[in-house]
Amino acid sequence: MKDENILWQIRHFVYNHFADTTRPPSVEETAAHFNISTEEASELFKELHNRHAFFLEPETLTVRMANPFSGIPTDFKVHANGKTYFANCAWDMLGIPAALQCDAVIDAVFTESNESVQLEVRNGQLTDSQSTNSQLLIHFPLPFARWYDDLVFT
């Protein structure tokens, strides 16, 4: 069994790194930060992936998702604290300002129509900065119990 203490310290480090830099740390950066071997950091990344603490790109040690943060560019850009973050989906675009506990401007693209929308989060409240009468909905193609069947699609 892995050392639970360092395992969760690494998870915390990955999330803080995303918050500070808008990108995930590499295994090498993580190993250097904790003064451990790259091999040990690699095993800990794999363990955190297996526990759904974050999601690695298939066949790599690159963090693709540490919900709500995305390690790759997406159609969900969250501008907060003078930085631009990418969210994995519409749900996560709302999670970034919540996780950072800050106001944000969100630029998103509707998947089906390819239309753009800009939203604002101020004092924890969501507003549509483009229209006062629109009602926006988020569609989840699968029930939560099936999200990890294909997390990238979901």
ZISUL-V685063 format. One record per residue. N is the residue number from 1. RES is the residue in three letters. D_LAST is the distance of its C-alpha to the last C-alpha in Angstrom with 1 decimal. Layout:
n:N res:RES d_last:D_LAST
n:N res:RES d_last:D_LAST
//
This chain:
n:1 res:MET d_last:30.8
n:2 res:LYS d_last:29.7
n:3 res:ASP d_last:31.5
n:4 res:GLU d_last:29.3
n:5 res:ASN d_last:30.9
n:6 res:ILE d_last:30.0
n:7 res:LEU d_last:26.6
n:8 res:TRP d_last:25.7
n:9 res:GLN d_last:27.9
n:10 res:ILE d_last:25.8
n:11 res:ARG d_last:22.5
n:12 res:HIS d_last:24.4
n:13 res:PHE d_last:25.7
n:14 res:VAL d_last:22.3
n:15 res:TYR d_last:21.2
n:16 res:ASN d_last:24.7
n:17 res:HIS d_last:24.6
n:18 res:PHE d_last:21.5
n:19 res:ALA d_last:23.2
n:20 res:ASP d_last:26.4
n:21 res:THR d_last:25.5
n:22 res:THR d_last:22.0
n:23 res:ARG d_last:21.1
n:24 res:PRO d_last:20.7
n:25 res:PRO d_last:24.0
n:26 res:SER d_last:24.8
n:27 res:VAL d_last:26.0
n:28 res:GLU d_last:29.4
n:29 res:GLU d_last:29.3
n:30 res:THR d_last:28.2
n:31 res:ALA d_last:31.0
n:32 res:ALA d_last:33.5
n:33 res:HIS d_last:32.6
n:34 res:PHE d_last:33.1
n:35 res:ASN d_last:35.9
n:36 res:ILE d_last:34.4
n:37 res:SER d_last:34.1
n:38 res:THR d_last:31.2
n:39 res:GLU d_last:30.9
n:40 res:GLU d_last:30.7
n:41 res:ALA d_last:28.0
n:42 res:SER d_last:26.1
n:43 res:GLU d_last:26.3
n:44 res:LEU d_last:25.3
n:45 res:PHE d_last:22.2
n:46 res:LYS d_last:21.3
n:47 res:GLU d_last:22.1
n:48 res:LEU d_last:19.9
n:49 res:HIS d_last:17.0
n:50 res:ASN d_last:17.9
n:51 res:ARG d_last:18.1
n:52 res:HIS d_last:14.6
n:53 res:ALA d_last:16.7
n:54 res:PHE d_last:15.0
n:55 res:PHE d_last:13.0
n:56 res:LEU d_last:15.3
n:57 res:GLU d_last:15.0
n:58 res:PRO d_last:15.7
n:59 res:GLU d_last:19.4
n:60 res:THR d_last:20.2
n:61 res:LEU d_last:21.0
n:62 res:THR d_last:19.3
n:63 res:VAL d_last:17.0
n:64 res:ARG d_last:13.8
n:65 res:MET d_last:12.4
n:66 res:ALA d_last:14.6
n:67 res:ASN d_last:12.7
n:68 res:PRO d_last:13.3
n:69 res:PHE d_last:14.8
n:70 res:SER d_last:13.5
n:71 res:GLY d_last:16.0
n:72 res:ILE d_last:15.5
n:73 res:PRO d_last:16.2
n:74 res:THR d_last:13.5
n:75 res:ASP d_last:14.1
n:76 res:PHE d_last:14.2
n:77 res:LYS d_last:17.7
n:78 res:VAL d_last:19.3
n:79 res:HIS d_last:23.1
n:80 res:ALA d_last:24.6
n:81 res:ASN d_last:27.8
n:82 res:GLY d_last:28.8
n:83 res:LYS d_last:25.7
n:84 res:THR d_last:22.6
n:85 res:TYR d_last:19.3
n:86 res:PHE d_last:15.9
n:87 res:ALA d_last:12.9
n:88 res:ASN d_last:9.3
n:89 res:CYS d_last:8.3
n:90 res:ALA d_last:10.7
n:91 res:TRP d_last:10.8
n:92 res:ASP d_last:11.7
n:93 res:MET d_last:14.2
n:94 res:LEU d_last:16.0
n:95 res:GLY d_last:15.9
n:96 res:ILE d_last:17.8
n:97 res:PRO d_last:20.9
n:98 res:ALA d_last:20.8
n:99 res:ALA d_last:20.7
n:100 res:LEU d_last:23.4
n:101 res:GLN d_last:25.3
n:102 res:CYS d_last:26.2
n:103 res:ASP d_last:26.2
n:104 res:ALA d_last:23.9
n:105 res:VAL d_last:23.4
n:106 res:ILE d_last:19.9
n:107 res:ASP d_last:19.6
n:108 res:ALA d_last:16.4
n:109 res:VAL d_last:15.8
n:110 res:PHE d_last:14.6
n:111 res:THR d_last:12.2
n:112 res:GLU d_last:14.2
n:113 res:SER d_last:17.7
n:114 res:ASN d_last:17.5
n:115 res:GLU d_last:19.7
n:116 res:SER d_last:20.0
n:117 res:VAL d_last:20.4
n:118 res:GLN d_last:22.0
n:119 res:LEU d_last:21.8
n:120 res:GLU d_last:24.0
n:121 res:VAL d_last:23.8
n:122 res:ARG d_last:27.4
n:123 res:ASN d_last:28.6
n:124 res:GLY d_last:25.3
n:125 res:GLN d_last:25.2
n:126 res:LEU d_last:22.8
n:127 res:THR d_last:24.7
n:128 res:ASP d_last:24.1
n:129 res:SER d_last:26.6
n:130 res:GLN d_last:26.9
n:131 res:SER d_last:27.8
n:132 res:THR d_last:29.3
n:133 res:ASN d_last:28.5
n:134 res:SER d_last:24.8
n:135 res:GLN d_last:22.3
n:136 res:LEU d_last:18.7
n:137 res:LEU d_last:15.8
n:138 res:ILE d_last:12.2
n:139 res:HIS d_last:10.1
n:140 res:PHE d_last:7.2
n:141 res:PRO d_last:6.6
n:142 res:LEU d_last:6.6
n:143 res:PRO d_last:9.2
n:144 res:PHE d_last:9.0
n:145 res:ALA d_last:11.1
n:146 res:ARG d_last:8.5
n:147 res:TRP d_last:5.7
n:148 res:TYR d_last:8.1
n:149 res:ASP d_last:8.5
n:150 res:ASP d_last:6.3
n:151 res:LEU d_last:5.1
n:152 res:VAL d_last:5.6
n:153 res:PHE d_last:3.8
n:154 res:THR d_last:0.0
//
